[in-house]
Every structure is written in C-alpha cells, then in structure tokens.
Amino acid sequence: MMPLYRLFLQTAATHLRAFLRRRMQKWPDEVEDLVQESLLAIHNQRHTYDPAAPLTSWMYAITKYKLIDWMRRHARQDALNDPLDDEHELFSSAASDAADAGRDLNKVLTLLPEQQRAAILHTKVDGWSVRETATALRISEASVKVAVHRGLKALAEKLRIK
C-alpha cells in the first residue's frame, strides 16, 4: 500500500504537468523541472493551505508563481536574444479558467438561501471579516458564522455525487 502523501504528490504532479504543458508549449523540456519546483514549494507551503478552499486552486496559484519566476529568469537570460513577446498567451487560459470557476460558483450559490449565500460570498470569496460581514448583513457575528457553516454543509450535501 502506497503512503497517502506520496499518492497525493504523484496525483498533484500529473495535474501540474498538464497545467504547465499548456502554458509552456515553446519550452517542453522545462516542464518537468517546474513540476518538481512546484511540488517542493507545495510541500514547503503546506501549512498555508486552507481546507475550506479548493486544493487545486491553491496548487495552481503556487505553480503559477513558480512559472512567473521561471519566466523572469528566462527573460533575463535571453534578453540579448529573442524578446518574450507571447507572455500573455501563457496566462490567457488561466483567466478563462477563473471566469469559468466564477460562473460555476455563482450557479452553485444560487442553491442556497440569500443569507447563507451572502455570508459565504463576503467571507470566503471577498475576504471580508466576520465582523464586516455581520455589519453589512445587519446580523450578529455568530449568525454569520452559522450561516457560513450551514451554507457550506448544504452545498457539500447538494454537490455530493450519488
């Protein structure tokens, strides 16, 4: 039986490899190095992961920053040769992925009552504090916490594959 963490790293590597291949079509030989750098960064930053947030988004964010660092190094090394004109193409799919995720999130949140939906949007998406959310919704801080908890629980039950 394979240790769980090793299985996680192997699965993560598969996802990150595909993520990077789409963005590094001009440099296919560099993909594996960036996958390894990203896995190391994920391991080193594992304490920053919030279990309430999507794991893949957190992993892709770390990998995106590794890619940006690589691009900066690559641009400095190749500054005298070919300019890096197609940077925007590397991240164009990331922007569309984010837009798709936003639409999916809005669709899923419509399944919830208004107070739960607003509490989740303000605290989990917009990054507001519980106090700020309570003030905006004109409810107590405890009610915000309960609304978020119940809303997330309801979403998990509604989205569970049967």
C-alpha positions as CSV (number, residue, x, y, z in Angstrom):
1,M,0.0,0.0,0.0
2,M,1.3,3.4,-1.1
3,P,1.6,6.1,1.6
4,L,-1.1,8.7,1.3
5,Y,1.2,11.7,0.9
6,R,3.2,10.0,-1.8
7,L,0.0,9.3,-3.7
8,F,-1.1,12.9,-3.3
9,L,2.3,14.1,-4.7
10,Q,2.0,11.8,-7.7
11,T,-1.5,12.9,-8.4
12,A,-0.6,16.5,-8.0
13,A,2.4,16.1,-10.3
14,T,0.1,14.7,-13.0
15,H,-2.2,17.8,-12.7
16,L,0.6,20.3,-12.6
17,R,2.4,18.7,-15.6
18,A,-0.8,19.2,-17.7
19,F,-1.2,22.7,-16.3
20,L,2.4,23.6,-17.2
21,R,2.4,21.9,-20.6
22,R,-0.5,24.1,-21.8
23,R,1.4,27.2,-20.8
24,M,4.9,26.2,-21.8
25,Q,4.4,24.7,-25.3
26,K,7.5,26.5,-26.5
27,W,9.7,25.1,-23.7
28,P,8.6,21.4,-23.3
29,D,11.9,20.4,-21.8
30,E,11.4,22.8,-18.9
31,V,8.1,21.4,-17.7
32,E,9.4,18.6,-15.5
33,D,11.8,21.0,-13.7
34,L,8.9,23.3,-13.0
35,V,6.7,20.5,-11.8
36,Q,9.4,19.5,-9.3
37,E,9.9,23.0,-8.2
38,S,6.2,23.4,-7.7
39,L,5.9,20.2,-5.7
40,L,8.7,21.3,-3.4
41,A,7.0,24.7,-2.9
42,I,3.7,23.0,-2.3
43,H,5.4,20.8,0.3
44,N,7.1,23.7,1.9
45,Q,4.0,25.9,2.0
46,R,1.5,23.1,3.0
47,H,0.9,25.0,6.3
48,T,-0.7,27.8,4.3
49,Y,-3.4,25.6,2.8
50,D,-6.9,26.4,3.9
51,P,-9.0,23.2,3.8
52,A,-12.1,25.3,3.2
53,A,-10.6,26.4,-0.2
54,P,-10.2,24.3,-3.3
55,L,-7.0,22.4,-3.2
56,T,-6.3,22.7,-7.0
57,S,-6.7,26.5,-6.9
58,W,-4.1,26.7,-4.2
59,M,-1.7,24.3,-6.0
60,Y,-2.2,26.1,-9.3
61,A,-1.5,29.5,-7.7
62,I,1.8,28.3,-6.3
63,T,2.7,26.7,-9.6
64,K,1.7,29.9,-11.5
65,Y,4.2,31.9,-9.3
66,K,6.9,29.3,-10.0
67,L,6.2,29.8,-13.7
68,I,6.4,33.6,-13.4
69,D,9.7,33.2,-11.6
70,W,11.0,30.9,-14.3
71,M,9.8,33.4,-17.0
72,R,11.7,36.2,-15.3
73,R,14.9,34.2,-15.1
74,H,14.4,33.1,-18.7
75,A,13.7,36.6,-19.9
76,R,16.8,37.9,-18.2
77,Q,19.0,35.1,-19.7
78,D,17.5,35.6,-23.2
79,A,17.3,39.4,-23.2
80,L,20.0,39.7,-25.7
81,N,18.5,37.0,-28.0
82,D,14.8,36.8,-28.6
83,P,12.3,39.0,-26.8
84,L,9.5,37.3,-24.9
85,D,6.5,38.7,-26.8
86,D,3.9,36.0,-26.2
87,E,3.7,36.2,-22.3
88,H,0.0,37.0,-22.4
89,E,-0.7,33.7,-24.2
90,L,0.7,31.7,-21.3
91,F,-1.9,33.0,-18.9
92,S,-4.8,33.5,-21.2
93,S,-6.3,30.1,-20.3
94,A,-5.8,30.9,-16.6
95,A,-8.0,33.9,-17.0
96,S,-10.7,31.9,-18.8
97,D,-10.4,29.1,-16.2
98,A,-11.0,31.7,-13.5
99,A,-14.0,33.1,-15.3
100,D,-15.5,29.6,-15.7
101,A,-14.9,29.0,-12.0
102,G,-16.7,32.2,-11.1
103,R,-19.7,31.3,-13.2
104,D,-19.8,27.8,-11.6
105,L,-19.5,29.3,-8.2
106,N,-22.4,31.7,-8.8
107,K,-24.6,28.9,-10.2
108,V,-23.9,26.7,-7.2
109,L,-24.5,29.5,-4.7
110,T,-28.0,30.1,-6.1
111,L,-28.9,26.8,-4.4
112,L,-28.6,28.5,-1.0
113,P,-30.9,30.9,0.9
114,E,-29.9,34.5,0.5
115,Q,-28.3,35.0,3.9
116,Q,-26.1,31.9,3.6
117,R,-25.2,32.9,0.0
118,A,-24.2,36.4,1.1
119,A,-22.3,35.2,4.2
120,I,-20.3,32.8,2.1
121,L,-19.6,35.3,-0.7
122,H,-18.5,38.0,1.7
123,T,-16.3,35.9,4.0
124,K,-14.9,33.2,1.6
125,V,-14.9,34.9,-1.8
126,D,-14.5,38.6,-1.0
127,G,-12.3,38.0,2.1
128,W,-14.3,40.1,4.5
129,S,-14.0,39.6,8.2
130,V,-16.9,38.1,10.1
131,R,-17.4,41.5,11.8
132,E,-17.6,43.3,8.4
133,T,-20.0,40.7,7.0
134,A,-22.2,41.0,10.1
135,T,-22.3,44.8,9.8
136,A,-23.2,44.6,6.1
137,L,-25.9,42.0,6.5
138,R,-27.2,43.6,9.8
139,I,-26.9,40.3,11.7
140,S,-24.7,39.1,14.6
141,E,-21.3,37.7,14.1
142,A,-22.5,34.4,15.5
143,S,-25.2,34.4,12.8
144,V,-22.6,35.0,10.1
145,K,-20.6,32.0,11.3
146,V,-23.7,29.8,11.5
147,A,-24.8,30.9,8.0
148,V,-21.4,30.1,6.5
149,H,-21.2,26.8,8.2
150,R,-24.7,25.7,7.3
151,G,-24.3,27.0,3.7
152,L,-21.1,25.1,3.1
153,K,-22.6,22.0,4.7
154,A,-25.7,22.3,2.5
155,L,-23.5,22.8,-0.6
156,A,-21.4,19.8,0.2
157,E,-24.6,17.7,0.5
158,K,-26.2,19.0,-2.7
159,L,-23.0,18.6,-4.7
160,R,-22.1,15.1,-3.4
161,I,-22.1,12.6,-6.2
162,K,-24.7,9.9,-5.6
